[in-house]
């Protein structure tokens, strides 16, 4: 018999004992579905985190104040007011810097008509849109003139606009920020996020207006820097460090009163951790595949015992040991591959549902599917060899006498 005939024979055997075949395949189905779903979830989570980080800006470096130390007590990061508007201006003159935006912030109550909300009021410059990769849904962004003349104009995040009931007809209308009127000049496209990571829940106003009305300080909370190209990130970071150390009179080997976060390095770290976590999850899920393989081996051993007389008859009419070996091995392989195919389908459905719920969408990895199918085939072969060898070694005369 050729391989195709043996596959047909295996399928006919499975049809005669459907419940047993289904229960045997269940372990493989669960194992393959778990591997496919968990790998897809890991890749989807990585994509979601990466998208969130990239949405913070293009080739972004973030300069933050350092931490203060009082006596033996070390404060939190950002607890010193070491960065100024002049620092931001100096950074903008460095080669390789495409745009710079300083920020100060305050949380205030905002009122529009009968609705109100409490949100972050960020004082910044017109370069915020370039540095933070913002796009407008309606109206225009802040202009250099608005900052120069400290105009009371505001650009709203998508969530804040929704909370205040402001839409297509709201450009040019006034809102009240802590009792002070500001004119709405634009609403930004949503970026997504939740809680403290919600970039859409904010209002941007000119830096000078924020200083005059809400944040009476000469220091800045953070300085965002957009680097001209990704290849210059490390160089520009070193140049900013040298510049600020000189401006802040920090001696060689001294402790900097600022920190610089590199978006590229952060993305690399997130990718490495996510990859490690995905491999770990897939490894844990693959344990159930081994359990499924043991189930296949157990059922095939039972099948050999039940079909001892059949094996004896086949050998008596001329079947060779290798024919019997191949027959039972293909039966085990068919069980495993059918379970793998069903498991892949289930895994893809589960990952699609999780991706839809979590917001990163359906993640399909052909490599994962191919590996899962290959692994299920290996399981079928590895755990089917022993029962197949047991069947092939049966003595035909003893098999014919078996009751």
C-alpha positions as CSV (number, residue, x, y, z in Angstrom):
1,X,0.0,0.0,0.0
2,X,1.2,3.5,-0.8
3,X,1.2,6.4,1.6
4,X,-2.1,7.8,0.2
5,X,-3.8,4.5,0.7
6,X,-2.5,4.4,4.3
7,X,-3.8,7.9,5.0
8,X,-7.3,6.8,3.7
9,X,-7.1,3.7,5.9
10,X,-6.2,5.8,8.9
11,X,-9.1,8.2,8.3
12,X,-11.5,5.3,8.0
13,X,-10.3,4.0,11.3
14,X,-10.8,7.4,12.9
15,X,-14.4,7.5,11.5
16,X,-15.2,4.2,13.1
17,X,-14.3,5.6,16.6
18,X,-15.0,9.3,16.4
19,X,-15.4,10.0,20.1
20,X,-12.1,8.3,20.9
21,X,-10.3,10.1,18.1
22,X,-11.8,13.5,19.2
23,X,-10.7,12.9,22.8
24,X,-7.2,11.8,21.7
25,X,-6.8,14.9,19.5
26,X,-8.0,17.2,22.3
27,X,-4.6,17.5,23.9
28,X,-3.0,18.4,20.6
29,X,-5.8,20.9,19.8
30,X,-5.4,22.6,23.2
31,X,-1.6,22.7,22.9
32,X,-1.5,24.1,19.3
33,X,-4.3,26.6,20.0
34,X,-2.4,27.8,23.1
35,X,0.9,28.3,21.3
36,X,-0.7,30.1,18.3
37,X,-2.9,32.3,20.5
38,X,-0.2,33.2,23.1
39,X,2.4,34.0,20.4
40,X,-0.1,36.2,18.6
41,X,-1.1,37.9,21.8
42,X,2.6,38.6,22.6
43,X,3.2,40.0,19.2
44,X,0.1,42.1,19.4
45,X,1.0,43.5,22.8
46,X,4.5,44.4,21.4
47,X,2.9,46.1,18.4
48,X,0.5,48.0,20.7
49,X,3.2,49.2,23.1
50,X,5.5,50.1,20.2
51,X,2.7,52.1,18.5
52,X,2.0,54.0,21.7
53,X,5.7,54.8,22.1
54,X,6.1,55.9,18.5
55,X,3.0,58.1,18.8
56,X,4.8,60.1,21.4
57,X,7.0,61.6,18.8
58,X,9.3,61.1,15.8
59,X,13.0,60.2,16.7
60,X,12.2,61.6,20.1
61,X,14.6,62.5,22.9
62,X,13.0,63.6,26.2
63,X,15.0,65.8,28.5
64,X,13.7,65.8,32.1
65,X,14.9,67.4,35.3
66,X,16.9,65.2,37.6
67,X,16.3,64.3,41.3
68,X,16.9,66.4,44.4
69,X,18.7,65.2,47.5
70,X,18.0,66.8,50.9
71,X,20.3,65.5,53.5
72,X,20.2,61.7,53.2
73,X,16.8,61.8,51.5
74,X,16.8,61.3,47.8
75,X,13.8,62.7,45.9
76,X,12.0,61.4,42.9
77,X,13.0,61.9,39.4
78,X,12.0,65.4,38.2
79,X,12.1,66.8,41.8
80,X,14.5,69.6,40.8
81,X,13.7,72.6,38.7
82,X,16.9,72.5,36.6
83,X,15.6,73.0,33.1
84,X,14.7,76.4,31.7
85,X,13.3,77.9,28.5
86,X,16.9,79.1,27.7
87,X,18.1,75.5,27.8
88,X,15.4,74.5,25.2
89,X,16.5,77.4,23.0
90,X,20.2,76.4,23.2
91,X,19.3,72.8,22.4
92,X,17.5,73.9,19.2
93,X,20.8,75.3,17.8
94,X,22.6,71.9,17.9
95,X,23.2,70.2,14.6
96,X,20.9,67.2,14.0
97,X,18.1,68.7,16.0
98,X,14.9,69.1,13.8
99,X,12.6,70.7,16.4
100,X,12.4,71.4,20.1
101,X,9.4,72.0,22.4
102,X,9.5,73.0,26.1
103,X,6.6,72.1,28.3
104,X,5.0,73.2,31.5
105,X,1.8,71.8,32.8
106,X,-1.0,72.3,35.3
107,X,-4.3,70.4,36.0
108,X,-7.3,72.7,35.8
109,X,-11.1,72.6,35.6
110,X,-12.3,73.4,32.0
111,X,-15.8,74.5,31.3
112,X,-17.6,74.6,27.9
113,X,-21.3,75.6,28.1
114,X,-23.0,73.3,30.6
115,X,-20.2,70.7,30.5
116,X,-16.9,70.6,32.4
117,X,-13.9,68.3,32.9
118,X,-10.6,68.4,34.8
119,X,-7.6,67.9,32.5
120,X,-3.9,68.7,31.9
121,X,-3.2,72.2,30.6
122,X,0.1,72.0,28.8
123,X,2.0,75.2,27.9
124,X,4.2,74.6,24.9
125,X,5.4,76.0,21.5
126,X,4.3,75.6,17.9
127,X,7.0,72.9,17.5
128,X,5.0,70.5,19.7
129,X,3.1,69.2,16.7
130,X,6.4,68.3,14.9
131,X,8.1,66.8,18.0
132,X,5.1,64.8,19.2
133,X,3.9,63.8,15.8
134,X,0.5,65.4,16.2
135,X,-2.1,65.8,13.4
136,X,-5.1,68.0,13.4
137,X,-8.7,66.9,13.0
138,X,-10.2,70.4,13.0
139,X,-8.7,73.9,12.9
140,X,-5.1,74.8,13.2
141,X,-2.3,74.2,15.7
142,X,-0.6,76.8,17.9
143,X,1.5,79.3,15.9
144,X,4.7,81.1,16.8
145,X,2.8,84.4,16.9
146,X,0.4,82.9,19.5
147,X,3.4,82.1,21.8
148,X,5.1,85.4,21.1
149,X,2.0,87.5,22.0
150,X,0.8,85.0,24.7
151,X,-2.5,84.7,23.1
152,X,-5.3,82.9,25.0
153,X,-5.9,80.2,22.4
154,X,-6.3,76.5,22.9
155,X,-5.9,73.2,21.0
156,X,-7.8,70.3,22.4
157,X,-7.1,66.6,22.6
158,X,-9.8,64.3,21.1
159,X,-10.9,63.0,24.5
160,X,-11.1,66.4,26.1
161,X,-13.2,67.7,23.2
162,X,-15.6,64.8,23.6
163,X,-15.9,65.4,27.3
164,X,-16.8,69.0,26.6
165,X,-19.2,68.2,23.8
166,X,-17.1,70.1,21.3
167,X,-17.1,69.0,17.6
168,X,-17.1,70.3,14.1
169,X,-18.7,73.6,14.9
170,X,-16.6,74.5,17.9
171,X,-13.7,76.2,16.2
172,X,-13.6,79.8,17.3
173,X,-15.8,79.3,20.3
174,X,-14.6,80.0,23.9
175,X,-14.0,77.7,26.8
176,X,-13.1,78.6,30.4
177,X,-9.9,77.3,31.9
178,X,-9.9,78.0,35.7
179,X,-12.3,80.9,35.0
180,X,-10.1,82.4,32.2
181,X,-11.6,82.5,28.7
182,X,-9.6,80.8,25.9
183,X,-10.6,80.5,22.2
184,X,-10.6,77.0,20.7
185,X,-8.5,77.0,17.5
186,X,-8.1,73.3,16.9
187,X,-8.9,69.7,17.9
188,X,-6.2,67.0,17.4
189,X,-6.6,63.6,15.9
190,X,-7.0,60.8,18.5
191,X,-3.9,58.8,19.3
192,X,-5.4,56.3,21.8
193,X,-4.4,55.4,25.3
194,X,-6.0,55.3,28.7
195,X,-5.5,56.6,32.2
196,X,-2.2,58.4,32.7
197,X,-1.2,57.3,29.2
198,X,-4.1,59.0,27.5
199,X,-2.5,61.5,25.2
200,X,-5.9,62.7,24.0
201,X,-6.9,64.0,27.4
202,X,-5.1,67.4,27.3
203,X,-5.3,71.0,26.2
204,X,-2.4,72.8,24.6
205,X,-1.9,76.5,25.1
206,X,1.0,78.9,24.3
207,X,3.9,78.6,26.7
208,X,3.8,82.3,27.7
209,X,0.1,82.2,28.4
210,X,0.5,79.1,30.7
211,X,3.3,81.0,32.6
212,X,1.1,84.1,33.0
213,X,-2.1,82.3,34.2
214,X,-1.3,78.9,35.6
215,X,2.4,78.1,36.2
216,X,4.3,81.0,37.7
217,X,7.8,79.6,37.2
218,X,10.8,80.1,34.9
219,X,11.6,76.3,34.8
220,X,10.1,73.8,32.4
221,X,8.7,70.3,33.2
222,X,10.3,68.6,30.2
223,X,11.9,69.4,26.8
224,X,11.0,67.3,23.8
225,X,13.6,67.0,21.0
226,X,13.0,65.7,17.5
227,X,16.2,64.4,15.9
228,X,16.5,64.8,12.2
229,X,17.2,61.1,11.6
230,X,17.2,57.9,13.6
231,X,20.9,57.4,12.9
232,X,21.7,60.6,14.8
233,X,19.9,59.7,18.0
234,X,22.9,58.7,20.1
235,X,25.1,61.5,18.7
236,X,22.5,64.2,19.5
237,X,21.9,62.8,22.9
238,X,25.6,63.1,23.7
239,X,25.7,66.6,22.4
240,X,22.7,67.6,24.5
241,X,24.4,66.1,27.6
242,X,27.6,68.0,26.9
243,X,25.7,71.3,26.3
244,X,23.5,71.1,29.5
245,X,26.5,70.1,31.6
246,X,28.3,73.2,30.5
247,X,25.2,75.4,31.0
248,X,24.5,74.0,34.4
249,X,28.2,74.1,35.5
250,X,28.4,70.4,36.2
251,X,32.0,69.3,36.6
252,X,33.5,66.3,34.8
253,X,32.4,63.2,36.6
254,X,29.7,65.1,38.5
255,X,26.0,64.1,38.9
256,X,23.8,65.5,36.1
257,X,20.7,67.5,37.3
258,X,18.8,66.2,34.2
259,X,18.0,62.9,32.5
260,X,17.6,62.1,28.8
261,X,15.2,59.4,27.6
262,X,16.0,57.9,24.2
263,X,13.0,56.6,22.3
264,X,15.0,54.2,20.2
265,X,16.7,52.6,23.2
266,X,13.3,52.3,24.9
267,X,11.7,50.7,21.9
268,X,14.6,48.2,21.7
269,X,14.2,47.3,25.4
270,X,10.5,46.9,25.0
271,X,11.0,44.7,22.0
272,X,13.5,42.5,23.8
273,X,11.4,42.0,26.8
274,X,8.3,41.3,24.7
275,X,10.1,38.7,22.6
276,X,11.4,37.0,25.7
277,X,7.9,36.9,27.2
278,X,6.4,35.6,24.0
279,X,9.0,32.8,23.8
280,X,8.3,32.0,27.5
281,X,4.6,31.8,27.0
282,X,4.9,29.7,23.9
283,X,7.3,27.3,25.8
284,X,4.7,26.9,28.6
285,X,1.9,26.3,26.1
286,X,3.9,23.7,24.3
287,X,3.9,21.5,27.4
288,X,0.3,20.7,26.6
289,X,1.4,19.5,23.2
290,X,3.6,17.0,24.9
291,X,0.7,15.9,27.1
292,X,-1.4,15.5,23.9
293,X,1.4,13.4,22.4
294,X,1.4,11.1,25.4
295,X,-2.4,10.7,24.9
296,X,-1.8,9.7,21.3
297,X,0.8,7.2,22.3
298,X,-1.5,5.7,24.9
299,X,-4.5,5.3,22.5
300,X,-2.3,3.9,19.8
301,X,-0.9,1.2,22.3
302,X,-4.5,0.4,23.1
303,X,-5.3,0.2,19.4
304,X,-2.4,-2.2,18.8
305,X,-3.7,-4.5,21.5
306,X,-7.3,-4.3,20.2
307,X,-6.2,-5.0,16.6
308,X,-3.7,-7.8,17.3
309,X,-5.7,-10.3,15.3
310,X,-6.0,-7.8,12.4
311,X,-2.2,-7.4,12.4
312,X,-1.8,-11.2,12.3
313,X,-4.1,-11.6,9.3
314,X,-2.3,-8.8,7.4
315,X,1.1,-10.4,8.1
316,X,-0.2,-13.8,7.1
317,X,-1.3,-12.5,3.7
318,X,2.1,-10.9,3.0
319,X,2.3,-7.6,4.8
320,X,5.8,-6.8,5.9
321,X,6.8,-5.5,9.4
322,X,7.6,-2.1,7.8
323,X,4.2,-2.0,6.3
324,X,2.6,-2.5,9.7
325,X,5.0,0.1,11.2
326,X,4.1,2.6,8.5
327,X,0.3,2.0,8.9
328,X,0.3,2.7,12.6
329,X,2.7,5.6,12.4
330,X,0.6,7.3,9.7
331,X,-2.5,6.8,12.0
332,X,-0.7,8.6,14.8
333,X,0.5,11.3,12.4
334,X,-3.0,11.8,11.0
335,X,-4.4,12.2,14.5
336,X,-1.8,14.7,15.4
337,X,-2.0,16.7,12.2
338,X,-5.8,16.9,12.4
339,X,-5.6,18.1,15.9
340,X,-2.9,20.6,14.9
341,X,-5.1,22.0,12.1
342,X,-8.1,22.4,14.4
343,X,-5.9,23.9,17.1
344,X,-4.5,26.4,14.6
345,X,-8.0,27.5,13.6
346,X,-9.0,27.8,17.3
347,X,-5.9,29.7,18.2
348,X,-6.4,32.2,15.3
349,X,-10.0,32.8,16.4
350,X,-9.0,33.3,20.0
351,X,-6.1,35.7,19.1
352,X,-8.4,37.7,16.8
353,X,-10.9,38.1,19.6
354,X,-8.3,39.1,22.2
355,X,-6.7,41.5,19.6
356,X,-10.1,43.1,18.9
357,X,-10.9,43.5,22.6
358,X,-7.4,44.9,23.5
359,X,-7.3,47.2,20.5
360,X,-4.2,46.1,18.6
361,X,-6.2,44.1,16.0
362,X,-5.7,40.7,14.5
363,X,-2.1,39.6,14.4
364,X,-1.3,36.8,11.9
365,X,2.1,35.2,11.9
366,X,2.7,32.6,9.2
367,X,5.9,31.5,10.9
368,X,4.0,30.7,14.1
369,X,1.4,28.7,12.1
370,X,4.1,26.7,10.2
371,X,6.0,26.0,13.4
372,X,2.8,24.9,15.2
373,X,1.9,22.6,12.3
374,X,5.5,21.2,12.2
375,X,5.5,20.7,16.0
376,X,2.2,18.8,15.9
377,X,3.7,16.5,13.1
378,X,6.8,15.9,15.2
379,X,4.6,15.0,18.2
380,X,2.7,12.5,16.1
381,X,5.8,10.9,14.8
382,X,7.7,10.8,18.2
383,X,4.8,9.5,20.2
384,X,3.6,7.1,17.4
385,X,6.9,5.3,16.8
386,X,6.7,3.1,19.9
387,X,3.2,1.8,19.3
388,X,4.0,1.3,15.6
389,X,7.1,-0.7,16.5
390,X,5.1,-2.8,18.9
391,X,2.6,-3.6,16.2
392,X,5.4,-4.4,13.6
393,X,7.1,-6.8,16.0
394,X,4.1,-9.0,16.6
395,X,4.5,-12.6,15.7
396,X,1.9,-13.4,13.1
397,X,1.1,-16.9,14.5
398,X,0.7,-15.5,18.0
399,X,-1.4,-12.7,16.7
400,X,-3.7,-15.1,14.8
401,X,-4.2,-17.1,18.0
402,X,-4.9,-13.9,20.1
403,X,-8.5,-13.6,21.3
